[in-house]
Amino acid sequence: MLKRGFWCECWTEDLAEQRPPALLASFDAYSAPQADRWVSVALRTISPALDSDASDEAWEWLYDGRIETRRALLRTEPCTVSVTHANTRITWTIRPALFLPLAHRQGAELPACANEFKPRSTD
């Protein structure tokens, strides 16, 4: 059975470089409040480290923009939230999604090679 929700991503882009944006994190949310809370928690967490302009952008969204984002999500519309700190743009995207159930692994036999994997130690 399909489950409705939102696919959330956080991208960073170095505005001084000619490289494509990099995916920093992703999250599957199963409600509009859960999706916008993911962005809210991230912005509240990083805001002390942002320059004053970026911090102002973050708090403007937290106080005013978040309401519009939540309304759009309740209408199942995609949303984007961005802040620019120095030469880095951080962008959160939230898109409506249909999630497919995956096969349940409990009680299933994993292939023999699954137990042979050992993480490399870093020196």
Secondary structure, DSSP 8 states (H G I E B T S, - for coil): --EEEEEEEEEEEETTS----EEEEEEEESSHHHHHHHHHHHHHHHGGGS-HHHHHHHHHIIIIIHHHHHHHHHTT--EEEEEEETTEEEEEEEEEEEE------TT----GGGGT-------
